Amino acid sequence: MKAALFAGLIAFSAAHAADDPTFTLAATAQDFGAYFPTYLGNGYFATMSSPRGTEGNLAYLVGLMDYGADDVSRPAAIPGWTEIDYSTGDSKAGHFWMNQVRLDAATFADYRQTLDMRAATLTTRYRYDDHGRKTDVKVVTLVSQASPHLAATRLSITPDFDGTVQLSFALNLWAPHQPRFAMGKLTGDQMQEAVAANNMDFTATPPATPDRAAVWYHGDTHILASDGDTEDFTLWLDGRAEQGLPMAEAAALHLPAGLHVAAARLYRSGYRLALDVNVDVQKGKTYTFNKFVAASRADWGGDAKADLALAKSARSDGFDKLLAAHRAAWDALWRSDIVIDGDAAAQTLAHSDLYYLLSASTPNTRWSIGVCAMTPGYSCHIFWDADTWIFPALLLLHPDRAKSLVDFRAHTLPAAQARAREAGFKGAKYPWEADAENGTEQTPHPAYVLGEREIHINADVAIAQWQYWLATHDREWLKKSGWPVIRNLADFWASRATWKADANRYEIEHVTSVAESYNDVPNDTFTNASAQKVLRIATQAAKLVGEKADPQWAEVADKLYIPFSESEQRHYDFDPRVPREPWEGSTLGLLMYPNLDLPLSPQIRRNDFRHVMESLELTHREPHGMGAAPASIAAASVGDAQRAVAWMQGIFSSGLLKPPFNVPTETATNNTGYFATASGGFVQILMYGFAGLRIQDDGLVDAYAPVLPATWKSMTLKNVSFRGHRYDIRIDRGADGKPRLTRKSL
């Protein structure tokens, strides 16, 4: 009875997804020329897509980093597991492997590749024409959300001929990436010279992904042992990231019942481990092949023997069972959703941004999210983006996944404490670019000044810890994890501030502003305001955990200089002694960003916002993935609904979303994709900007009047979690036509 009910729920879910086009994104043959891959993952391991659905793609494991000499750490590319190549006959007769055939609409007819974001599956269909031998092809790929060590690909072929065909089921063993640049030592000029000397450049040429960037390439995995079995149809390997952690991978194949296997061979080289089979097929009959893959790394799973057992167990259970469990796990995730009635494009973007965030996050671990998810973009390092852009987007919908981001900072606190000691300060100093596994400083040498001076991250980290406490009231977590981080960062700021007796105040000098071209300024307003908040929440946290607050925290907080113009009744971006270039744009919008949301009078808030808008009109920089959220949220907070909506809508025309799968990029032209920061920013526009919600001491408050675009009938934040209670929070219009916010307890 339970099994039948479970199967019925899965069928209902699949039908529901099919009925809702905002959960699907698709590629056609028109996208062949500029195909920007999508991303399949479960937070623990991941791969990118490819047009045919059968190619071997780069893949990654969470926190598996390559520590090459004189370089920054990089995510080590593990053996690609997606490849199932196909040939309609003997290559001597002019039949080639399908993955080597040029993509065109005639050879791959009726082509369509669909990303089902509700079920997190990628399905590719086409009719492959190999010199007159035609085969209907269908490929389904998933990375399991229910069994995080597992992934699978199902290939179905229906030939229009009788004969013998070839299939190759491979694990691709990537060659060490060349060239390797000494990014830990090169200056900016030397980096430019090295790239040019290798006949490379930084210009993104479509189709371009982070894997092809000149300096954000993948790290390496060395294969230590590997083998396969042509009778059991299995492959396995043990490896190790260069100067990094051990990993393992295995595959178990399932061939159709009754299929005649004419030949089976194990192929091994320095670049490929594969099982090649020749099988006899009949015209019009469909043959389905399943490839089950298991992967692990040190401190997460076992070795190749354990992975092989897991892959074989999945094979015994069957693809349908793995798919059903995977869909059920994603169904559970989508119970928390943002539902927009009246704007299909915005709804689809909300779903795609949530999909990418969920695909890159893990529940209740100590792993964070790289700025470009689990890809080589920015070397998979952890920035302030994780704490200020991504964490708040997850916190109310998926607090178990948000928790992993703050617990990463607790786990890597010793590395931050060591940095503070080396710099001569108390407490902890978190890196600008932190290694995804151990939290050590990994900022490339050409950008070393950011690691030294863009220290607002040490406030961003502490504020995120406090936000998690406010949202959960998990006192045990606060005492064991959040409080040590907050205390150490308060100590850092108290020691980092300098007393200026002549002005009777504390100042914070020699910092890099969020506007990074100002890399040595005193009293950056966002930095100082954020530091002040940390010092004050540390005093609150101390009381909650029964500890004694350092009186110096309050002393510095009360007398810390926040640059302000009395005549204009607005904040300066930083110390007014610093010359300001009008084209740079203002960072004051971040004072209104949800985590910080500096308490301001209505007049000062409006004046700060006016200054931001005036400065943006003077700048001529290309759109940036971090630009829309602060501007839209600030506009909403001052009641400027028109601008709040305009900044949100500008995302669709800015070139920041790469078709066909809504991949967010950092800028319109640099093609640094899977930019999780932008995904977090869009979700925050809806949740904290349009809804006007803020997480404060006294609860989840309606801080500002809600915003609802004219074409939207409603927006609902479904299954919001806050302090042990769950709600649906809905914005629609009342009888007076004005947006209103209502809550329904679940």
QUIDA-V101936 format. One record per run of one state. SS is the DSSP state (~ for helix, > for strand, _ for the rest). FROM is the first residue (numbers start at 0). TO is the last residue. If there is no record, write none. Layout:
ss=SS from=FROM to=TO
ss=SS from=FROM to=TO
This chain:
ss=_ from=0 to=0
ss=~ from=1 to=18
ss=_ from=19 to=19
ss=~ from=20 to=22
ss=> from=23 to=27
ss=~ from=28 to=33
ss=_ from=34 to=37
ss=> from=38 to=40
ss=_ from=41 to=43
ss=> from=44 to=47
ss=_ from=48 to=57
ss=> from=58 to=65
ss=_ from=66 to=72
ss=> from=73 to=77
ss=_ from=78 to=78
ss=> from=79 to=79
ss=_ from=80 to=82
ss=> from=83 to=86
ss=_ from=87 to=89
ss=~ from=90 to=92
ss=_ from=93 to=96
ss=~ from=97 to=99
ss=_ from=100 to=106
ss=> from=107 to=115
ss=_ from=116 to=119
ss=> from=120 to=129
ss=_ from=130 to=131
ss=> from=132 to=142
ss=_ from=143 to=148
ss=> from=149 to=158
ss=_ from=159 to=161
ss=> from=162 to=171
ss=_ from=172 to=186
ss=~ from=187 to=196
ss=_ from=197 to=208
ss=~ from=209 to=211
ss=_ from=212 to=217
ss=> from=218 to=218
ss=_ from=219 to=219
ss=> from=220 to=228
ss=_ from=229 to=232
ss=> from=233 to=240
ss=_ from=241 to=244
ss=> from=245 to=253
ss=_ from=254 to=259
ss=> from=260 to=267
ss=_ from=268 to=270
ss=> from=271 to=280
ss=_ from=281 to=284
ss=> from=285 to=296
ss=_ from=297 to=298
ss=> from=299 to=299
ss=_ from=300 to=302
ss=~ from=303 to=316
ss=_ from=317 to=317
ss=~ from=318 to=332
ss=_ from=333 to=335
ss=> from=336 to=340
ss=_ from=341 to=342
ss=~ from=343 to=358
ss=_ from=359 to=375
ss=~ from=376 to=379
ss=_ from=380 to=380
ss=> from=381 to=381
ss=_ from=382 to=383
ss=~ from=384 to=394
ss=_ from=395 to=397
ss=~ from=398 to=410
ss=_ from=411 to=411
ss=~ from=412 to=422
ss=_ from=423 to=432
ss=> from=433 to=433
ss=_ from=434 to=439
ss=> from=440 to=440
ss=_ from=441 to=443
ss=~ from=444 to=452
ss=_ from=453 to=455
ss=~ from=456 to=471
ss=_ from=472 to=473
ss=~ from=474 to=495
ss=_ from=496 to=496
ss=> from=497 to=499
ss=_ from=500 to=503
ss=> from=504 to=506
ss=_ from=507 to=509
ss=> from=510 to=510
ss=_ from=511 to=519
ss=> from=520 to=520
ss=_ from=521 to=523
ss=~ from=524 to=544
ss=_ from=545 to=549
ss=~ from=550 to=558
ss=> from=559 to=559
ss=_ from=560 to=562
ss=> from=563 to=564
ss=_ from=565 to=568
ss=> from=569 to=570
ss=_ from=571 to=580
ss=~ from=581 to=583
ss=_ from=584 to=586
ss=~ from=587 to=591
ss=_ from=592 to=600
ss=~ from=601 to=617
ss=_ from=618 to=622
ss=> from=623 to=623
ss=_ from=624 to=625
ss=~ from=626 to=636
ss=_ from=637 to=639
ss=~ from=640 to=652
ss=_ from=653 to=655
ss=> from=656 to=657
ss=_ from=658 to=661
ss=> from=662 to=664
ss=_ from=665 to=665
ss=> from=666 to=666
ss=_ from=667 to=671
ss=> from=672 to=672
ss=_ from=673 to=674
ss=~ from=675 to=689
ss=_ from=690 to=691
ss=> from=692 to=695
ss=_ from=696 to=697
ss=> from=698 to=701
ss=_ from=702 to=712
ss=> from=713 to=721
ss=_ from=722 to=723
ss=> from=724 to=732
ss=_ from=733 to=737
ss=> from=738 to=744
ss=_ from=745 to=745
